[in-house]
């Protein structure tokens, strides 16, 4: 029976294969954790602001747009928001990774 592995051991082996070097990552300092939290807070606030602006614009789009252009215009605005959000999330991850790299 000593050759059998628990589900936990098997999942740990799989996670090591999925995220190589995960165990090698150094622990973050309290200052780094604080910096990462601040970065996330700023970017999430920026994304939320853009989302609120989009919702407001969509709400008032009917007043300023002819009916035949309403759907294409709203889709265009939603697509722009999605692209902005994706860009901001990538920037956030890059900044967080830069903070993490300082620990190495």
C-alpha atoms as a printed R data frame, in Angstrom:
    type eleno elety resid chain resno       x      y       z
1   ATOM     1    CA   UNK     A     1   0.000  0.000   0.000
2   ATOM     2    CA   UNK     A     2   2.933  2.347   0.286
3   ATOM     3    CA   UNK     A     3   2.892  2.855  -3.506
4   ATOM     4    CA   UNK     A     4  -0.537  4.508  -3.475
5   ATOM     5    CA   UNK     A     5  -0.784  8.272  -3.547
6   ATOM     6    CA   UNK     A     6  -3.477 10.370  -1.995
7   ATOM     7    CA   UNK     A     7  -5.644 12.636  -4.125
8   ATOM     8    CA   UNK     A     8  -3.832 15.604  -2.575
9   ATOM     9    CA   UNK     A     9  -0.407 14.285  -3.647
10  ATOM    10    CA   UNK     A    10  -1.638 13.647  -7.176
11  ATOM    11    CA   UNK     A    11  -3.165 17.122  -7.442
12  ATOM    12    CA   UNK     A    12   0.061 18.715  -6.168
13  ATOM    13    CA   UNK     A    13   2.045 16.868  -8.840
14  ATOM    14    CA   UNK     A    14  -0.390 18.039 -11.512
15  ATOM    15    CA   UNK     A    15  -0.258 21.630 -10.295
16  ATOM    16    CA   UNK     A    16   3.559 21.527 -10.433
17  ATOM    17    CA   UNK     A    17   3.316 20.429 -14.064
18  ATOM    18    CA   UNK     A    18   0.764 23.148 -14.916
19  ATOM    19    CA   UNK     A    19   2.679 25.960 -13.196
20  ATOM    20    CA   UNK     A    20   6.370 25.202 -13.505
21  ATOM    21    CA   UNK     A    21   8.440 27.181 -11.064
22  ATOM    22    CA   UNK     A    22   5.485 27.884  -8.819
23  ATOM    23    CA   UNK     A    23   7.325 26.559  -5.798
24  ATOM    24    CA   UNK     A    24  10.430 28.548  -6.696
25  ATOM    25    CA   UNK     A    25   8.653 31.891  -6.443
26  ATOM    26    CA   UNK     A    26   9.859 33.790  -3.408
27  ATOM    27    CA   UNK     A    27   7.423 34.981  -0.807
28  ATOM    28    CA   UNK     A    28   6.358 38.569  -1.062
29  ATOM    29    CA   UNK     A    29   7.147 41.114   1.589
30  ATOM    30    CA   UNK     A    30   4.398 43.025   3.329
31  ATOM    31    CA   UNK     A    31   5.377 46.118   1.322
32  ATOM    32    CA   UNK     A    32   5.097 44.211  -1.965
33  ATOM    33    CA   UNK     A    33   1.706 42.813  -0.989
34  ATOM    34    CA   UNK     A    34   0.592 46.344  -0.193
35  ATOM    35    CA   UNK     A    35   1.884 47.613  -3.555
36  ATOM    36    CA   UNK     A    36   0.082 44.821  -5.418
37  ATOM    37    CA   UNK     A    37  -3.143 45.531  -3.538
38  ATOM    38    CA   UNK     A    38  -2.843 49.231  -4.416
39  ATOM    39    CA   UNK     A    39  -2.204 48.431  -8.092
40  ATOM    40    CA   UNK     A    40  -5.264 46.162  -8.215
41  ATOM    41    CA   UNK     A    41  -7.387 48.774  -6.444
42  ATOM    42    CA   UNK     A    42  -6.377 51.531  -8.885
43  ATOM    43    CA   UNK     A    43  -6.946 49.439 -11.997
44  ATOM    44    CA   UNK     A    44 -10.271 48.050 -10.776
45  ATOM    45    CA   UNK     A    45 -11.426 51.590 -10.002
46  ATOM    46    CA   UNK     A    46 -10.377 52.709 -13.479
47  ATOM    47    CA   UNK     A    47 -12.241 49.793 -15.090
48  ATOM    48    CA   UNK     A    48 -15.333 50.479 -12.953
49  ATOM    49    CA   UNK     A    49 -15.224 54.147 -13.976
50  ATOM    50    CA   UNK     A    50 -15.098 53.183 -17.650
51  ATOM    51    CA   UNK     A    51 -17.979 50.737 -17.123
52  ATOM    52    CA   UNK     A    52 -20.129 53.405 -15.460
53  ATOM    53    CA   UNK     A    53 -19.337 55.809 -18.292
54  ATOM    54    CA   UNK     A    54 -20.325 53.144 -20.829
55  ATOM    55    CA   UNK     A    55 -23.618 52.443 -19.055
56  ATOM    56    CA   UNK     A    56 -24.419 56.151 -18.912
57  ATOM    57    CA   UNK     A    57 -23.576 56.582 -22.601
58  ATOM    58    CA   UNK     A    58 -25.681 53.575 -23.591
59  ATOM    59    CA   UNK     A    59 -28.595 54.862 -21.522
60  ATOM    60    CA   UNK     A    60 -28.564 58.191 -23.349
61  ATOM    61    CA   UNK     A    61 -27.682 56.788 -26.761
62  ATOM    62    CA   UNK     A    62 -31.319 56.661 -27.855
63  ATOM    63    CA   UNK     A    63 -31.641 60.412 -27.469
64  ATOM    64    CA   UNK     A    64 -28.690 61.188 -29.738
65  ATOM    65    CA   UNK     A    65 -28.709 58.345 -32.278
66  ATOM    66    CA   UNK     A    66 -31.101 57.521 -35.097
67  ATOM    67    CA   UNK     A    67 -32.920 54.210 -34.504
68  ATOM    68    CA   UNK     A    68 -31.245 52.453 -37.431
69  ATOM    69    CA   UNK     A    69 -27.790 53.225 -35.984
70  ATOM    70    CA   UNK     A    70 -28.635 52.435 -32.372
71  ATOM    71    CA   UNK     A    71 -27.604 48.770 -32.360
72  ATOM    72    CA   UNK     A    72 -24.350 49.175 -34.313
73  ATOM    73    CA   UNK     A    73 -23.335 52.157 -32.202
74  ATOM    74    CA   UNK     A    74 -24.044 50.369 -28.915
75  ATOM    75    CA   UNK     A    75 -22.095 47.309 -30.111
76  ATOM    76    CA   UNK     A    76 -19.192 49.551 -31.084
77  ATOM    77    CA   UNK     A    77 -19.160 51.170 -27.637
78  ATOM    78    CA   UNK     A    78 -19.306 47.774 -25.904
79  ATOM    79    CA   UNK     A    79 -16.441 46.482 -28.057
80  ATOM    80    CA   UNK     A    80 -14.323 49.539 -27.236
81  ATOM    81    CA   UNK     A    81 -14.993 48.997 -23.535
82  ATOM    82    CA   UNK     A    82 -14.024 45.320 -23.790
83  ATOM    83    CA   UNK     A    83 -10.760 46.259 -25.527
84  ATOM    84    CA   UNK     A    84 -10.000 48.949 -22.927
85  ATOM    85    CA   UNK     A    85 -10.736 46.534 -20.105
86  ATOM    86    CA   UNK     A    86  -8.486 43.865 -21.580
87  ATOM    87    CA   UNK     A    87  -5.676 46.396 -22.087
88  ATOM    88    CA   UNK     A    88  -6.001 47.665 -18.519
89  ATOM    89    CA   UNK     A    89  -6.002 44.132 -17.117
90  ATOM    90    CA   UNK     A    90  -2.800 43.340 -19.046
91  ATOM    91    CA   UNK     A    91  -1.189 46.538 -17.764
92  ATOM    92    CA   UNK     A    92  -2.238 45.631 -14.235
93  ATOM    93    CA   UNK     A    93  -0.721 42.156 -14.517
94  ATOM    94    CA   UNK     A    94   2.503 43.608 -15.944
95  ATOM    95    CA   UNK     A    95   2.807 46.047 -13.038
96  ATOM    96    CA   UNK     A    96   2.085 43.294 -10.521
97  ATOM    97    CA   UNK     A    97   4.692 41.039 -12.132
98  ATOM    98    CA   UNK     A    98   7.215 43.895 -11.956
99  ATOM    99    CA   UNK     A    99   6.590 44.162  -8.204
100 ATOM   100    CA   UNK     A   100   6.983 40.390  -7.848
101 ATOM   101    CA   UNK     A   101  10.213 40.420  -9.839
102 ATOM   102    CA   UNK     A   102  11.717 42.797  -7.301
103 ATOM   103    CA   UNK     A   103  11.611 39.955  -4.762
104 ATOM   104    CA   UNK     A   104  13.958 37.764  -6.814
